[in-house]
Amino acid sequence: MDIKVLGPGCRNCVLLEERTREALASLGSEATIEKVTDFADIMGYGVMSTPALVVDGEVAVAGKVPTARKLTAILGR
């Protein structure tokens, strides 16, 4: 699984990464997590508000930080 956290590095971006790692741990899954901070790259995903989470090339979350439980459901699909 390839995961990207999109955002400038704000507190919510950090929180989204932490919760994503927590969700992956609860699923027993491994993934590559990359931080994308360049606004041109972020816009390339069509994301207008950050933080955002991209899973295997598809935007899964944008503009909010879901709970770890919600992220577990998203990542477990």
N, C-alpha and C positions, 0 to 999 in steps of 0.2 A: 504494500500500500504506500502510495506517495502522497504526502500531506504538505500543504503550504499554508502558513499563517501570513495573511496579508495585512500590513499596517505599518505605521511609522515607528513603532516601538513603544507606544503608549502603555499605560498601566493595563488597559483592557486587552491589548495585544498580548501582553505577558500572561495575563489571566487566562486568555483563550488557549494559549500554548500549554499552560499548566493543566487546565481541565482536559485538554485533548490527551495529554500524556496519562492522566489519571484514568480516562475512559479506555485508552488502549491497554493499560495495565489490567483493568477489570475484565477486559475481553481476552486477555492473554495474547494479544496481537502485537506484532512488531511493525514499525513503519518508519520511514524516513521523514523527518519533519524539517522543513526548510522555512526560514523567515524571509519574506519578500517585503522590502521597505521602499523600493524604487517606485515612485508614483506612476511612471509610464508603464511599468510591468503590472502594477495593480490595475490600472485602467484597461490593460489588455485583457483582463478577465471580465470586464464589464462591471466591475465593482465600483459603486459610487460612495459607499460609506464603509468605514473600517471599524473594528477588525472584521476580517473575513477568513473563512476556512475553505480551502480547495482540496478536495479528495479525488485523487486519480484524474485530475484535469477538470473536474466539475465543481462549481461553486456550491457548497453545501450550506453555508451560513454567511450572512453579510449584515453588518451594522449592529450586531449584538453579541453577547457572550452567553451562550446557553449553559445550563447546568451540566455537570459531568454526566449525569444520568441521561439527559437528552443527547449529549454527544455520544454516549455509549450506543444509543439507539441508532443514531446517524451512521456511526462507524461500523456497526454490526450488520448492516444490510448486506 
